[in-house]
Amino acid sequence: MSNFDSGEPGDEHWDERGELAWNEFDWERYLRGQEGAITRYLQLYDEAGERPDRIDHVAERMDWGAEDWTSEEGGENGEEATDADDEVYTLHKNPIYIATRALFLSLTRTWEVLATEERQVPQANAVRLLVRLHRGEAEAIEAIHALDFGDYALAVTLFKRALATLNGLLAEMQAPALASGRAAVWREMALPRVFDLREIWLRVIAECRDEVERLGDDE
């Protein structure tokens, strides 16, 4: 899984920040730049359409093939990028974070629009599905935090929780209330995204388990 390798970020990324002295304006500009990476990922994902290799294709377009992708920001990945931005690493630059946030953004944004329109979706289905979307994203972000700090066993455990929530989401999407009308159109759009999230997380879990085994052998 070369394009989604965990990269062993560890503590060195925090060391790279050194004596960085940014004010609130600097951090706001930086965060907006990283939000631009999420927007770009989603744009590239939509352009990839039904390509069977779309997650790898998008990763390549995002310039995530390099060995040290976790510490570099491609020229097109962020908005208003500066040399100082390139020297700073935060979770927001992690490709797994960007891909996860982008795919969940597309799911929640479109579902919220549909679910709030009168008579499109029963209230109970709307709430249950939205809860699973937000819970799955929160659990995945926790897992990515653990991954970023090199806690590979914890990352696996948290990703497994996120996968369980994702399975619940898939079950909820099979509800009869979503089998017709605009809800069915949404489900057709959403299913590939849910399965791609699952594929990305499973790849990361496999890499984390390999790393745990390697570290165990070193001891």
C-alpha positions in Angstrom: 0.0 0.0 0.0 2.7 2.4 -1.1 0.4 5.4 -1.4 -1.1 5.0 2.1 2.0 3.9 3.9 1.9 4.8 7.6 5.3 6.5 7.2 6.4 6.2 10.8 6.0 9.9 11.6 6.8 9.5 15.3 8.1 12.5 17.3 10.5 13.8 14.7 7.7 15.9 13.1 7.1 17.7 16.3 10.8 18.3 16.6 10.8 19.9 13.1 8.7 22.7 14.4 11.6 23.9 16.5 11.0 27.4 17.9 8.2 28.2 15.4 6.4 31.3 16.7 3.1 31.7 14.8 0.2 33.9 16.0 -3.5 33.0 15.5 -3.5 34.6 12.0 -0.6 32.4 10.9 -2.3 29.2 12.2 -5.6 30.2 10.6 -3.9 30.7 7.2 -2.1 27.4 7.7 -5.4 25.5 8.5 -7.1 27.0 5.5 -4.3 25.7 3.3 -4.7 22.2 4.7 -8.5 22.4 4.2 -7.6 23.1 0.6 -6.0 19.7 0.4 -9.3 18.1 1.5 -11.1 20.0 -1.2 -8.6 19.0 -3.8 -8.7 15.3 -2.8 -12.5 15.3 -3.1 -12.3 17.1 -6.5 -9.8 14.5 -7.8 -11.9 11.7 -6.3 -15.0 12.9 -8.1 -13.0 13.2 -11.3 -11.8 9.6 -11.0 -15.4 8.4 -11.3 -15.8 4.7 -11.4 -12.1 3.8 -11.9 -11.5 0.6 -9.9 -8.1 2.0 -8.8 -9.5 5.4 -7.9 -8.0 5.7 -4.3 -4.5 4.9 -5.6 -5.0 7.2 -8.6 -6.1 10.0 -6.4 -3.2 9.4 -4.0 -0.7 9.7 -6.9 -2.4 12.9 -8.1 -2.0 14.2 -4.5 1.8 13.4 -4.8 1.6 10.9 -1.9 3.9 8.4 -3.6 7.1 9.8 -2.1 8.7 7.9 0.8 8.4 11.0 3.1 4.9 12.0 2.1 3.9 12.8 5.7 6.3 15.7 5.9 5.8 17.2 2.4 3.0 19.2 0.9 2.6 19.1 -2.9 2.5 22.3 -4.8 -1.2 22.0 -5.6 -2.4 20.3 -2.3 -2.9 23.5 -0.2 -4.0 27.1 -0.7 -1.7 30.0 0.1 1.2 27.7 0.8 4.5 29.2 2.0 8.0 27.9 2.7 7.2 28.1 6.5 4.0 26.0 5.9 6.1 23.3 4.2 8.4 23.0 7.2 5.5 22.4 9.6 3.9 19.1 10.1 0.5 18.6 11.9 -2.1 15.9 11.6 -3.8 17.9 8.9 -1.1 16.9 6.4 -1.5 13.2 7.0 -2.8 11.6 3.8 -5.0 9.2 5.7 -6.5 12.1 7.6 -7.1 14.0 4.3 -8.7 11.1 2.5 -10.9 10.2 5.5 -12.1 13.8 6.1 -12.8 14.3 2.4 -14.9 11.2 1.9 -16.8 11.8 5.1 -17.3 15.4 4.1 -19.0 14.3 0.8 -21.2 11.8 2.6 -22.3 14.0 5.5 -22.8 17.2 3.4 -25.0 15.5 0.9 -26.9 13.5 3.5 -27.7 16.5 5.6 -29.2 18.3 2.6 -31.3 15.3 1.7 -32.4 14.4 5.3 -33.6 18.0 6.1 -35.9 18.1 3.0 -39.4 17.4 4.0 -40.7 13.9 3.2 -37.5 12.7 1.6 -36.3 10.5 4.4 -38.1 9.3 7.6 -36.8 11.2 10.7 -35.6 8.0 12.4 -33.6 6.9 9.4 -32.1 10.3 8.9 -30.9 10.6 12.5 -29.6 7.1 12.8 -27.6 7.4 9.6 -26.2 10.8 10.5 -25.1 9.6 13.9 -23.2 6.7 12.4 -21.5 9.0 9.9 -20.3 11.3 12.6 -19.3 8.5 15.0 -17.4 6.7 12.2 -15.4 9.8 11.3 -14.6 10.6 15.0 -13.4 7.1 15.6 -11.2 7.2 12.5 -9.7 10.5 13.5 -8.8 9.0 16.9 -7.1 6.1 15.1 -5.2 8.5 12.8 -3.9 10.4 15.9 -2.6 7.1 17.3 -1.0 6.3 13.9 0.6 9.7 13.8 2.2 9.2 17.2 3.5 5.7 16.3 1.0 3.8 18.6 0.4 1.2 16.0 -1.5 -1.4 18.1 -3.8 1.3 19.4 -4.3 2.6 15.9 -5.4 -0.9 14.8 -7.8 -1.2 17.7 -9.4 2.2 17.0 -9.6 1.6 13.2 -11.4 -1.7 14.0 -13.9 0.3 16.0 -14.4 2.7 13.1 -14.9 -0.3 10.8 -17.6 -1.7 13.0 -19.4 1.6 12.9 -18.9 1.6 9.1 -20.5 -1.8 8.9 -23.5 -0.4 10.9 -23.7 2.4 8.5 -23.8 0.0 5.6 -26.6 -1.9 7.3 -28.5 1.3 7.9 -28.1 2.2 4.2 -30.0 -0.9 3.3 -33.2 0.3 5.0 -36.3 0.1 2.8 -36.8 3.8 3.3 -33.7 4.4 1.2 -34.7 2.1 -1.6 -36.5 4.7 -3.8 -36.5 8.3 -4.8 -33.7 10.7 -4.1 -32.6 8.5 -1.1 -31.8 5.7 -3.5 -29.8 8.1 -5.7 -27.8 9.2 -2.6 -27.2 5.6 -1.6 -25.8 4.8 -5.1 -23.4 7.7 -4.7 -22.5 6.9 -1.1 -21.8 3.1 -1.3 -18.5 3.4 -3.3 -17.2 6.1 -0.9 -18.0 3.9 2.2 -16.2 0.9 0.6 -13.3 3.1 -0.3 -13.0 4.3 3.3 -13.1 0.6 4.4 -10.3 -0.3 1.9 -8.1 2.6 3.0 -8.5 1.7 6.7 -7.9 -2.0 6.1 -4.6 -1.1 4.3 -3.5 1.0 7.2 -4.4 -1.8 9.6 -2.3 -4.2 7.7 0.7 -1.8 7.6 0.3 -1.2 11.4 0.3 -4.9 12.1 3.4 -5.4 10.1 5.0 -2.6 12.0 4.0 -4.0 15.4 5.5 -7.4 14.3 8.7 -5.7 13.1 9.1 -3.8 16.4 8.5 -7.0 18.3 11.2 -8.8 16.3 13.7 -5.9 17.0 13.2 -6.4 20.7 
